[in-house]
Amino acid sequence: MWIKTKSGKNMPVDPQFVDYRKVAGGKERIVTPGGDVVAGERCKAGEADGYGYISHFATCPGYRRS
């Protein structure tokens, strides 16, 4: 699945929605359906600032991280 980011680039994302809470300096990057990339952490729906997708780069075992 792909989401077009605000910068116009297509980003691969995992297809499951996740609820997130915005956290300055958060370790996870959540891509919203509108294309914003937000720093934060996953949370329960009642604590969420919004929902979005996790970048596939973060979860793909075949992606090379340097």
CHARMM-style PDB file with segment names, atoms N, HN, CA, C and O in Angstrom:
ATOM      1  N   MET     1       0.845  -1.161   0.000  1.00  0.00      PROA
ATOM      2  CA  MET     1       0.000   0.000   0.000  1.00  0.00      PROA
ATOM      3  C   MET     1       0.900   1.237   0.000  1.00  0.00      PROA
ATOM      4  O   MET     1       1.972   1.237   0.605  1.00  0.00      PROA
ATOM      5  N   TRP     2       0.458   2.270  -0.673  1.00  0.00      PROA
ATOM      6  HN  TRP     2      -0.413   2.271  -1.164  1.00  0.00      PROA
ATOM      7  CA  TRP     2       1.250   3.496  -0.809  1.00  0.00      PROA
ATOM      8  C   TRP     2       0.430   4.711  -0.380  1.00  0.00      PROA
ATOM      9  O   TRP     2      -0.771   4.782  -0.638  1.00  0.00      PROA
ATOM     10  N   ILE     3       1.089   5.663   0.276  1.00  0.00      PROA
ATOM     11  HN  ILE     3       2.065   5.605   0.486  1.00  0.00      PROA
ATOM     12  CA  ILE     3       0.479   6.942   0.638  1.00  0.00      PROA
ATOM     13  C   ILE     3       1.343   8.036   0.024  1.00  0.00      PROA
ATOM     14  O   ILE     3       2.569   7.990   0.131  1.00  0.00      PROA
ATOM     15  N   LYS     4       0.723   9.010  -0.610  1.00  0.00      PROA
ATOM     16  HN  LYS     4      -0.272   9.048  -0.696  1.00  0.00      PROA
ATOM     17  CA  LYS     4       1.468  10.155  -1.142  1.00  0.00      PROA
ATOM     18  C   LYS     4       1.676  11.143   0.000  1.00  0.00      PROA
ATOM     19  O   LYS     4       0.712  11.637   0.585  1.00  0.00      PROA
ATOM     20  N   THR     5       2.953  11.431   0.318  1.00  0.00      PROA
ATOM     21  HN  THR     5       3.736  11.030  -0.158  1.00  0.00      PROA
ATOM     22  CA  THR     5       3.267  12.354   1.404  1.00  0.00      PROA
ATOM     23  C   THR     5       3.038  13.794   0.955  1.00  0.00      PROA
ATOM     24  O   THR     5       2.859  14.064  -0.232  1.00  0.00      PROA
ATOM     25  N   LYS     6       3.045  14.710   1.913  1.00  0.00      PROA
ATOM     26  HN  LYS     6       3.190  14.490   2.878  1.00  0.00      PROA
ATOM     27  CA  LYS     6       2.848  16.132   1.607  1.00  0.00      PROA
ATOM     28  C   LYS     6       3.934  16.652   0.670  1.00  0.00      PROA
ATOM     29  O   LYS     6       3.712  17.608  -0.072  1.00  0.00      PROA
ATOM     30  N   SER     7       5.119  16.017   0.704  1.00  0.00      PROA
ATOM     31  HN  SER     7       5.299  15.239   1.306  1.00  0.00      PROA
ATOM     32  CA  SER     7       6.202  16.435  -0.186  1.00  0.00      PROA
ATOM     33  C   SER     7       6.047  15.869  -1.590  1.00  0.00      PROA
ATOM     34  O   SER     7       6.865  16.146  -2.467  1.00  0.00      PROA
ATOM     35  N   GLY     8       4.983  15.062  -1.811  1.00  0.00      PROA
ATOM     36  HN  GLY     8       4.319  14.837  -1.099  1.00  0.00      PROA
ATOM     37  CA  GLY     8       4.705  14.531  -3.138  1.00  0.00      PROA
ATOM     38  C   GLY     8       5.318  13.176  -3.429  1.00  0.00      PROA
ATOM     39  O   GLY     8       5.162  12.653  -4.533  1.00  0.00      PROA
ATOM     40  N   LYS     9       6.014  12.594  -2.457  1.00  0.00      PROA
ATOM     41  HN  LYS     9       6.141  13.018  -1.560  1.00  0.00      PROA
ATOM     42  CA  LYS     9       6.630  11.283  -2.659  1.00  0.00      PROA
ATOM     43  C   LYS     9       5.667  10.183  -2.222  1.00  0.00      PROA
ATOM     44  O   LYS     9       4.883  10.362  -1.289  1.00  0.00      PROA
ATOM     45  N   ASN    10       5.736   9.049  -2.907  1.00  0.00      PROA
ATOM     46  HN  ASN    10       6.373   8.904  -3.665  1.00  0.00      PROA
ATOM     47  CA  ASN    10       4.943   7.886  -2.522  1.00  0.00      PROA
ATOM     48  C   ASN    10       5.724   7.078  -1.496  1.00  0.00      PROA
ATOM     49  O   ASN    10       6.883   6.732  -1.727  1.00  0.00      PROA
ATOM     50  N   MET    11       5.096   6.777  -0.365  1.00  0.00      PROA
ATOM     51  HN  MET    11       4.155   7.058  -0.177  1.00  0.00      PROA
ATOM     52  CA  MET    11       5.754   6.017   0.695  1.00  0.00      PROA
ATOM     53  C   MET    11       5.016   4.701   0.900  1.00  0.00      PROA
ATOM     54  O   MET    11       3.794   4.686   1.049  1.00  0.00      PROA
ATOM     55  N   PRO    12       5.773   3.579   0.906  1.00  0.00      PROA
ATOM     56  CA  PRO    12       5.118   2.300   1.194  1.00  0.00      PROA
ATOM     57  C   PRO    12       4.787   2.223   2.684  1.00  0.00      PROA
ATOM     58  O   PRO    12       5.609   2.572   3.531  1.00  0.00      PROA
ATOM     59  N   VAL    13       3.581   1.765   2.990  1.00  0.00      PROA
ATOM     60  HN  VAL    13       2.913   1.482   2.302  1.00  0.00      PROA
ATOM     61  CA  VAL    13       3.150   1.638   4.384  1.00  0.00      PROA
ATOM     62  C   VAL    13       2.520   0.272   4.596  1.00  0.00      PROA
ATOM     63  O   VAL    13       2.023  -0.351   3.657  1.00  0.00      PROA
ATOM     64  N   ASP    14       2.546  -0.185   5.841  1.00  0.00      PROA
ATOM     65  HN  ASP    14       2.949   0.321   6.604  1.00  0.00      PROA
ATOM     66  CA  ASP    14       1.829  -1.406   6.193  1.00  0.00      PROA
ATOM     67  C   ASP    14       0.334  -1.103   6.148  1.00  0.00      PROA
ATOM     68  O   ASP    14      -0.067   0.007   6.498  1.00  0.00      PROA
ATOM     69  N   PRO    15      -0.495  -2.045   5.732  1.00  0.00      PROA
ATOM     70  CA  PRO    15      -1.914  -1.751   5.495  1.00  0.00      PROA
ATOM     71  C   PRO    15      -2.782  -1.580   6.745  1.00  0.00      PROA
ATOM     72  O   PRO    15      -3.917  -1.118   6.633  1.00  0.00      PROA
ATOM     73  N   GLN    16      -2.283  -1.937   7.926  1.00  0.00      PROA
ATOM     74  HN  GLN    16      -1.360  -2.312   8.017  1.00  0.00      PROA
ATOM     75  CA  GLN    16      -3.100  -1.838   9.133  1.00  0.00      PROA
ATOM     76  C   GLN    16      -3.018  -0.427   9.721  1.00  0.00      PROA
ATOM     77  O   GLN    16      -1.936   0.147   9.842  1.00  0.00      PROA
ATOM     78  N   PHE    17      -4.188   0.120  10.085  1.00  0.00      PROA
ATOM     79  HN  PHE    17      -5.067  -0.347   9.986  1.00  0.00      PROA
ATOM     80  CA  PHE    17      -4.211   1.391  10.805  1.00  0.00      PROA
ATOM     81  C   PHE    17      -3.630   1.185  12.201  1.00  0.00      PROA
ATOM     82  O   PHE    17      -3.802   0.126  12.804  1.00  0.00      PROA
ATOM     83  N   VAL    18      -2.940   2.210  12.710  1.00  0.00      PROA
ATOM     84  HN  VAL    18      -2.801   3.071  12.220  1.00  0.00      PROA
ATOM     85  CA  VAL    18      -2.508   2.229  14.105  1.00  0.00      PROA
ATOM     86  C   VAL    18      -2.959   3.551  14.716  1.00  0.00      PROA
ATOM     87  O   VAL    18      -2.969   4.584  14.045  1.00  0.00      PROA
ATOM     88  N   ASP    19      -3.329   3.510  15.979  1.00  0.00      PROA
ATOM     89  HN  ASP    19      -3.321   2.671  16.524  1.00  0.00      PROA
ATOM     90  CA  ASP    19      -3.623   4.735  16.713  1.00  0.00      PROA
ATOM     91  C   ASP    19      -2.296   5.262  17.240  1.00  0.00      PROA
ATOM     92  O   ASP    19      -1.437   4.480  17.648  1.00  0.00      PROA
ATOM     93  N   TYR    20      -2.121   6.578  17.235  1.00  0.00      PROA
ATOM     94  HN  TYR    20      -2.819   7.212  16.904  1.00  0.00      PROA
ATOM     95  CA  TYR    20      -0.862   7.145  17.707  1.00  0.00      PROA
ATOM     96  C   TYR    20      -1.105   8.374  18.572  1.00  0.00      PROA
ATOM     97  O   TYR    20      -2.151   9.022  18.517  1.00  0.00      PROA
ATOM     98  N   ARG    21      -0.090   8.657  19.367  1.00  0.00      PROA
ATOM     99  HN  ARG    21       0.759   8.131  19.412  1.00  0.00      PROA
ATOM    100  CA  ARG    21      -0.045   9.863  20.181  1.00  0.00      PROA
ATOM    101  C   ARG    21       1.207  10.618  19.742  1.00  0.00      PROA
ATOM    102  O   ARG    21       2.284  10.029  19.649  1.00  0.00      PROA
ATOM    103  N   LYS    22       1.075  11.916  19.472  1.00  0.00      PROA
ATOM    104  HN  LYS    22       0.200  12.394  19.548  1.00  0.00      PROA
ATOM    105  CA  LYS    22       2.224  12.726  19.077  1.00  0.00      PROA
ATOM    106  C   LYS    22       3.172  12.854  20.263  1.00  0.00      PROA
ATOM    107  O   LYS    22       2.757  13.167  21.378  1.00  0.00      PROA
ATOM    108  N   VAL    23       4.452  12.606  20.001  1.00  0.00      PROA
ATOM    109  HN  VAL    23       4.789  12.352  19.095  1.00  0.00      PROA
ATOM    110  CA  VAL    23       5.481  12.725  21.024  1.00  0.00      PROA
ATOM    111  C   VAL    23       6.674  13.409  20.374  1.00  0.00      PROA
ATOM    112  O   VAL    23       7.226  12.903  19.397  1.00  0.00      PROA
ATOM    113  N   ALA    24       7.075  14.559  20.912  1.00  0.00      PROA
ATOM    114  HN  ALA    24       6.627  14.970  21.705  1.00  0.00      PROA
ATOM    115  CA  ALA    24       8.257  15.240  20.376  1.00  0.00      PROA
ATOM    116  C   ALA    24       9.444  14.291  20.483  1.00  0.00      PROA
ATOM    117  O   ALA    24       9.719  13.750  21.554  1.00  0.00      PROA
ATOM    118  N   GLY    25      10.136  14.094  19.386  1.00  0.00      PROA
ATOM    119  HN  GLY    25       9.913  14.533  18.516  1.00  0.00      PROA
ATOM    120  CA  GLY    25      11.267  13.177  19.372  1.00  0.00      PROA
ATOM    121  C   GLY    25      10.862  11.712  19.412  1.00  0.00      PROA
ATOM    122  O   GLY    25      11.694  10.846  19.683  1.00  0.00      PROA
ATOM    123  N   GLY    26       9.586  11.425  19.143  1.00  0.00      PROA
ATOM    124  HN  GLY    26       8.910  12.129  18.924  1.00  0.00      PROA
ATOM    125  CA  GLY    26       9.112  10.042  19.147  1.00  0.00      PROA
ATOM    126  C   GLY    26       9.896   9.185  18.170  1.00  0.00      PROA
ATOM    127  O   GLY    26      10.339   9.667  17.128  1.00  0.00      PROA
ATOM    128  N   LYS    27      10.067   7.915  18.506  1.00  0.00      PROA
ATOM    129  HN  LYS    27       9.707   7.524  19.353  1.00  0.00      PROA
ATOM    130  CA  LYS    27      10.896   7.028  17.687  1.00  0.00      PROA
ATOM    131  C   LYS    27      10.175   6.455  16.482  1.00  0.00      PROA
ATOM    132  O   LYS    27      10.815   6.003  15.533  1.00  0.00      PROA
ATOM    133  N   GLU    28       8.844   6.468  16.511  1.00  0.00      PROA
ATOM    134  HN  GLU    28       8.324   6.834  17.282  1.00  0.00      PROA
ATOM    135  CA  GLU    28       8.104   5.928  15.375  1.00  0.00      PROA
ATOM    136  C   GLU    28       7.637   7.064  14.475  1.00  0.00      PROA
ATOM    137  O   GLU    28       7.346   8.167  14.940  1.00  0.00      PROA
ATOM    138  N   ARG    29       7.571   6.778  13.189  1.00  0.00      PROA
ATOM    139  HN  ARG    29       7.807   5.882  12.811  1.00  0.00      PROA
ATOM    140  CA  ARG    29       7.034   7.726  12.220  1.00  0.00      PROA
ATOM    141  C   ARG    29       5.732   7.145  11.696  1.00  0.00      PROA
ATOM    142  O   ARG    29       5.701   6.061  11.114  1.00  0.00      PROA
ATOM    143  N   ILE    30       4.674   7.882  11.914  1.00  0.00      PROA
ATOM    144  HN  ILE    30       4.699   8.763  12.388  1.00  0.00      PROA
ATOM    145  CA  ILE    30       3.354   7.460  11.467  1.00  0.00      PROA
ATOM    146  C   ILE    30       2.973   8.320  10.277  1.00  0.00      PROA
ATOM    147  O   ILE    30       3.118   9.542  10.314  1.00  0.00      PROA
ATOM    148  N   VAL    31       2.488   7.687   9.228  1.00  0.00      PROA
ATOM    149  HN  VAL    31       2.370   6.694   9.198  1.00  0.00      PROA
ATOM    150  CA  VAL    31       2.058   8.397   8.025  1.00  0.00      PROA
ATOM    151  C   VAL    31       0.534   8.468   8.066  1.00  0.00      PROA
ATOM    152  O   VAL    31      -0.141   7.438   8.068  1.00  0.00      PROA
ATOM    153  N   THR    32      -0.003   9.678   8.098  1.00  0.00      PROA
ATOM    154  HN  THR    32       0.545  10.515   8.097  1.00  0.00      PROA
ATOM    155  CA  THR    32      -1.455   9.842   8.171  1.00  0.00      PROA
ATOM    156  C   THR    32      -2.075   9.618   6.796  1.00  0.00      PROA
ATOM    157  O   THR    32      -1.376   9.708   5.787  1.00  0.00      PROA
ATOM    158  N   PRO    33      -3.369   9.328   6.739  1.00  0.00      PROA
ATOM    159  CA  PRO    33      -4.027   9.163   5.438  1.00  0.00      PROA
ATOM    160  C   PRO    33      -3.892  10.407   4.551  1.00  0.00      PROA
ATOM    161  O   PRO    33      -3.949  10.297   3.326  1.00  0.00      PROA
ATOM    162  N   GLY    34      -3.714  11.586   5.156  1.00  0.00      PROA
ATOM    163  HN  GLY    34      -3.667  11.675   6.151  1.00  0.00      PROA
ATOM    164  CA  GLY    34      -3.545  12.825   4.400  1.00  0.00      PROA
ATOM    165  C   GLY    34      -2.121  13.093   3.953  1.00  0.00      PROA
ATOM    166  O   GLY    34      -1.867  14.091   3.278  1.00  0.00      PROA
ATOM    167  N   GLY    35      -1.171  12.213   4.318  1.00  0.00      PROA
ATOM    168  HN  GLY    35      -1.377  11.403   4.866  1.00  0.00      PROA
ATOM    169  CA  GLY    35       0.199  12.343   3.851  1.00  0.00      PROA
ATOM    170  C   GLY    35       1.163  13.034   4.797  1.00  0.00      PROA
ATOM    171  O   GLY    35       2.324  13.237   4.441  1.00  0.00      PROA
ATOM    172  N   ASP    36       0.718  13.402   5.993  1.00  0.00      PROA
ATOM    173  HN  ASP    36      -0.225  13.237   6.282  1.00  0.00      PROA
ATOM    174  CA  ASP    36       1.644  13.963   6.979  1.00  0.00      PROA
ATOM    175  C   ASP    36       2.450  12.835   7.599  1.00  0.00      PROA
ATOM    176  O   ASP    36       1.942  11.727   7.773  1.00  0.00      PROA
ATOM    177  N   VAL    37       3.711  13.111   7.934  1.00  0.00      PROA
ATOM    178  HN  VAL    37       4.124  14.011   7.793  1.00  0.00      PROA
ATOM    179  CA  VAL    37       4.547  12.157   8.646  1.00  0.00      PROA
ATOM    180  C   VAL    37       4.728  12.717  10.056  1.00  0.00      PROA
ATOM    181  O   VAL    37       5.265  13.810  10.236  1.00  0.00      PROA
ATOM    182  N   VAL    38       4.276  11.957  11.052  1.00  0.00      PROA
ATOM    183  HN  VAL    38       3.840  11.069  10.907  1.00  0.00      PROA
ATOM    184  CA  VAL    38       4.211  12.428  12.430  1.00  0.00      PROA
ATOM    185  C   VAL    38       5.135  11.599  13.311  1.00  0.00      PROA
ATOM    186  O   VAL    38       5.152  10.372  13.203  1.00  0.00      PROA
ATOM    187  N   ALA    39       5.911  12.255  14.188  1.00  0.00      PROA
ATOM    188  HN  ALA    39       5.897  13.251  14.276  1.00  0.00      PROA
ATOM    189  CA  ALA    39       6.716  11.550  15.186  1.00  0.00      PROA
ATOM    190  C   ALA    39       5.818  11.235  16.366  1.00  0.00      PROA
ATOM    191  O   ALA    39       5.094  12.104  16.852  1.00  0.00      PROA
ATOM    192  N   GLY    40       5.862  10.004  16.824  1.00  0.00      PROA
ATOM    193  HN  GLY    40       6.450   9.298  16.429  1.00  0.00      PROA
ATOM    194  CA  GLY    40       5.009   9.645  17.948  1.00  0.00      PROA
ATOM    195  C   GLY    40       5.218   8.224  18.386  1.00  0.00      PROA
ATOM    196  O   GLY    40       6.262   7.617  18.146  1.00  0.00      PROA
ATOM    197  N   GLU    41       4.193   7.706  19.040  1.00  0.00      PROA
ATOM    198  HN  GLU    41       3.345   8.199  19.235  1.00  0.00      PROA
ATOM    199  CA  GLU    41       4.217   6.323  19.498  1.00  0.00      PROA
ATOM    200  C   GLU    41       2.809   5.752  19.417  1.00  0.00      PROA
ATOM    201  O   GLU    41       1.819   6.479  19.496  1.00  0.00      PROA
ATOM    202  N   ARG    42       2.743   4.448  19.260  1.00  0.00      PROA
ATOM    203  HN  ARG    42       3.547   3.858  19.196  1.00  0.00      PROA
ATOM    204  CA  ARG    42       1.443   3.777  19.213  1.00  0.00      PROA
ATOM    205  C   ARG    42       0.791   3.847  20.592  1.00  0.00      PROA
ATOM    206  O   ARG    42       1.474   3.889  21.615  1.00  0.00      PROA
ATOM    207  N   CYS    43      -0.527   3.860  20.598  1.00  0.00      PROA
ATOM    208  HN  CYS    43      -1.081   3.826  19.767  1.00  0.00      PROA
ATOM    209  CA  CYS    43      -1.260   3.934  21.864  1.00  0.00      PROA
ATOM    210  C   CYS    43      -2.647   3.336  21.686  1.00  0.00      PROA
ATOM    211  O   CYS    43      -3.006   2.881  20.600  1.00  0.00      PROA
ATOM    212  N   LYS    44      -3.415   3.341  22.754  1.00  0.00      PROA
ATOM    213  HN  LYS    44      -3.124   3.710  23.637  1.00  0.00      PROA
ATOM    214  CA  LYS    44      -4.805   2.880  22.704  1.00  0.00      PROA
ATOM    215  C   LYS    44      -5.664   3.960  22.074  1.00  0.00      PROA
ATOM    216  O   LYS    44      -5.326   5.143  22.123  1.00  0.00      PROA
ATOM    217  N   ALA    45      -6.776   3.549  21.481  1.00  0.00      PROA
ATOM    218  HN  ALA    45      -7.051   2.588  21.442  1.00  0.00      PROA
ATOM    219  CA  ALA    45      -7.644   4.486  20.759  1.00  0.00      PROA
ATOM    220  C   ALA    45      -8.104   5.650  21.628  1.00  0.00      PROA
ATOM    221  O   ALA    45      -8.189   6.776  21.138  1.00  0.00      PROA
ATOM    222  N   GLY    46      -8.403   5.414  22.902  1.00  0.00      PROA
ATOM    223  HN  GLY    46      -8.335   4.500  23.300  1.00  0.00      PROA
ATOM    224  CA  GLY    46      -8.878   6.467  23.785  1.00  0.00      PROA
ATOM    225  C   GLY    46      -7.835   7.516  24.123  1.00  0.00      PROA
ATOM    226  O   GLY    46      -8.173   8.596  24.608  1.00  0.00      PROA
ATOM    227  N   GLU    47      -6.550   7.204  23.868  1.00  0.00      PROA
ATOM    228  HN  GLU    47      -6.275   6.327  23.474  1.00  0.00      PROA
ATOM    229  CA  GLU    47      -5.449   8.124  24.163  1.00  0.00      PROA
ATOM    230  C   GLU    47      -4.890   8.758  22.895  1.00  0.00      PROA
ATOM    231  O   GLU    47      -3.945   9.544  22.960  1.00  0.00      PROA
ATOM    232  N   ALA    48      -5.465   8.424  21.746  1.00  0.00      PROA
ATOM    233  HN  ALA    48      -6.233   7.786  21.694  1.00  0.00      PROA
ATOM    234  CA  ALA    48      -4.865   8.768  20.453  1.00  0.00      PROA
ATOM    235  C   ALA    48      -5.107  10.217  20.038  1.00  0.00      PROA
ATOM    236  O   ALA    48      -6.159  10.799  20.301  1.00  0.00      PROA
ATOM    237  N   ASP    49      -4.086  10.776  19.375  1.00  0.00      PROA
ATOM    238  HN  ASP    49      -3.231  10.303  19.161  1.00  0.00      PROA
ATOM    239  CA  ASP    49      -4.217  12.068  18.698  1.00  0.00      PROA
ATOM    240  C   ASP    49      -4.725  11.864  17.275  1.00  0.00      PROA
ATOM    241  O   ASP    49      -5.230  12.793  16.645  1.00  0.00      PROA
ATOM    242  N   GLY    50      -4.586  10.644  16.779  1.00  0.00      PROA
ATOM    243  HN  GLY    50      -4.176   9.889  17.290  1.00  0.00      PROA
ATOM    244  CA  GLY    50      -5.021  10.344  15.422  1.00  0.00      PROA
ATOM    245  C   GLY    50      -4.705   8.908  15.068  1.00  0.00      PROA
ATOM    246  O   GLY    50      -4.336   8.104  15.925  1.00  0.00      PROA
ATOM    247  N   TYR    51      -4.855   8.598  13.789  1.00  0.00      PROA
ATOM    248  HN  TYR    51      -5.154   9.251  13.093  1.00  0.00      PROA
ATOM    249  CA  TYR    51      -4.528   7.260  13.310  1.00  0.00      PROA
ATOM    250  C   TYR    51      -3.783   7.395  11.994  1.00  0.00      PROA
ATOM    251  O   TYR    51      -3.897   8.403  11.297  1.00  0.00      PROA
ATOM    252  N   GLY    52      -3.031   6.378  11.675  1.00  0.00      PROA
ATOM    253  HN  GLY    52      -2.939   5.560  12.242  1.00  0.00      PROA
ATOM    254  CA  GLY    52      -2.271   6.393  10.438  1.00  0.00      PROA
ATOM    255  C   GLY    52      -1.649   5.038  10.196  1.00  0.00      PROA
ATOM    256  O   GLY    52      -2.138   4.016  10.678  1.00  0.00      PROA
ATOM    257  N   TYR    53      -0.581   5.042   9.455  1.00  0.00      PROA
ATOM    258  HN  TYR    53      -0.184   5.872   9.063  1.00  0.00      PROA
ATOM    259  CA  TYR    53       0.090   3.816   9.046  1.00  0.00      PROA
ATOM    260  C   TYR    53       1.557   3.870   9.452  1.00  0.00      PROA
ATOM    261  O   TYR    53       2.141   4.948   9.569  1.00  0.00      PROA
ATOM    262  N   ILE    54       2.143   2.702   9.663  1.00  0.00      PROA
ATOM    263  HN  ILE    54       1.669   1.827   9.568  1.00  0.00      PROA
ATOM    264  CA  ILE    54       3.572   2.595   9.916  1.00  0.00      PROA
ATOM    265  C   ILE    54       4.264   2.423   8.569  1.00  0.00      PROA
ATOM    266  O   ILE    54       3.826   1.640   7.725  1.00  0.00      PROA
ATOM    267  N   SER    55       5.349   3.164   8.382  1.00  0.00      PROA
ATOM    268  HN  SER    55       5.705   3.800   9.067  1.00  0.00      PROA
ATOM    269  CA  SER    55       6.127   3.033   7.154  1.00  0.00      PROA
ATOM    270  C   SER    55       6.594   1.590   7.000  1.00  0.00      PROA
ATOM    271  O   SER    55       7.061   0.978   7.960  1.00  0.00      PROA
ATOM    272  N   HSD    56       6.469   1.056   5.809  1.00  0.00      PROA
ATOM    273  HN  HSD    56       6.090   1.553   5.029  1.00  0.00      PROA
ATOM    274  CA  HSD    56       6.904  -0.320   5.573  1.00  0.00      PROA
ATOM    275  C   HSD    56       8.408  -0.456   5.777  1.00  0.00      PROA
ATOM    276  O   HSD    56       8.885  -1.541   6.110  1.00  0.00      PROA
ATOM    277  N   PHE    57       9.162   0.618   5.584  1.00  0.00      PROA
ATOM    278  HN  PHE    57       8.775   1.499   5.313  1.00  0.00      PROA
ATOM    279  CA  PHE    57      10.612   0.569   5.803  1.00  0.00      PROA
ATOM    280  C   PHE    57      10.933   0.195   7.251  1.00  0.00      PROA
ATOM    281  O   PHE    57      11.964  -0.424   7.512  1.00  0.00      PROA
ATOM    282  N   ALA    58      10.070   0.559   8.183  1.00  0.00      PROA
ATOM    283  HN  ALA    58       9.232   1.061   7.971  1.00  0.00      PROA
ATOM    284  CA  ALA    58      10.310   0.277   9.599  1.00  0.00      PROA
ATOM    285  C   ALA    58      10.065  -1.184   9.961  1.00  0.00      PROA
ATOM    286  O   ALA    58      10.594  -1.661  10.965  1.00  0.00      PROA
ATOM    287  N   THR    59       9.284  -1.898   9.172  1.00  0.00      PROA
ATOM    288  HN  THR    59       8.855  -1.510   8.356  1.00  0.00      PROA
ATOM    289  CA  THR    59       8.908  -3.267   9.532  1.00  0.00      PROA
ATOM    290  C   THR    59       9.423  -4.332   8.578  1.00  0.00      PROA
ATOM    291  O   THR    59       9.333  -5.519   8.889  1.00  0.00      PROA
ATOM    292  N   CYS    60       9.952  -3.951   7.439  1.00  0.00      PROA
ATOM    293  HN  CYS    60      10.025  -2.987   7.186  1.00  0.00      PROA
ATOM    294  CA  CYS    60      10.379  -4.921   6.432  1.00  0.00      PROA
ATOM    295  C   CYS    60      11.704  -5.574   6.829  1.00  0.00      PROA
ATOM    296  O   CYS    60      12.709  -4.881   6.978  1.00  0.00      PROA
ATOM    297  N   PRO    61      11.717  -6.897   7.001  1.00  0.00      PROA
ATOM    298  CA  PRO    61      12.963  -7.561   7.373  1.00  0.00      PROA
ATOM    299  C   PRO    61      14.004  -7.525   6.256  1.00  0.00      PROA
ATOM    300  O   PRO    61      15.192  -7.705   6.521  1.00  0.00      PROA
ATOM    301  N   GLY    62      13.582  -7.297   5.018  1.00  0.00      PROA
ATOM    302  HN  GLY    62      12.616  -7.151   4.803  1.00  0.00      PROA
ATOM    303  CA  GLY    62      14.517  -7.256   3.904  1.00  0.00      PROA
ATOM    304  C   GLY    62      15.125  -5.889   3.638  1.00  0.00      PROA
ATOM    305  O   GLY    62      16.021  -5.758   2.805  1.00  0.00      PROA
ATOM    306  N   TYR    63      14.637  -4.854   4.352  1.00  0.00      PROA
ATOM    307  HN  TYR    63      13.908  -4.960   5.029  1.00  0.00      PROA
ATOM    308  CA  TYR    63      15.143  -3.494   4.136  1.00  0.00      PROA
ATOM    309  C   TYR    63      16.458  -3.329   4.873  1.00  0.00      PROA
ATOM    310  O   TYR    63      16.554  -3.630   6.063  1.00  0.00      PROA
ATOM    311  N   ARG    64      17.465  -2.853   4.167  1.00  0.00      PROA
ATOM    312  HN  ARG    64      17.387  -2.608   3.200  1.00  0.00      PROA
ATOM    313  CA  ARG    64      18.793  -2.681   4.768  1.00  0.00      PROA
ATOM    314  C   ARG    64      18.855  -1.364   5.514  1.00  0.00      PROA
ATOM    315  O   ARG    64      18.639  -0.299   4.936  1.00  0.00      PROA
ATOM    316  N   ARG    65      19.149  -1.442   6.794  1.00  0.00      PROA
ATOM    317  HN  ARG    65      19.324  -2.307   7.264  1.00  0.00      PROA
ATOM    318  CA  ARG    65      19.334  -0.238   7.615  1.00  0.00      PROA
ATOM    319  C   ARG    65      20.823  -0.042   7.833  1.00  0.00      PROA
ATOM    320  O   ARG    65      21.550  -0.999   8.094  1.00  0.00      PROA
ATOM    321  N   SER    66      21.274   1.199   7.726  1.00  0.00      PROA
ATOM    322  HN  SER    66      20.683   1.977   7.515  1.00  0.00      PROA
ATOM    323  CA  SER    66      22.708   1.432   7.940  1.00  0.00      PROA
ATOM    324  C   SER    66      22.965   2.064   9.274  1.00  0.00      PROA
ATOM    325  OT1 SER    66      24.116   2.331   9.619  1.00  0.00      PROA
TER     326      SER     66
END
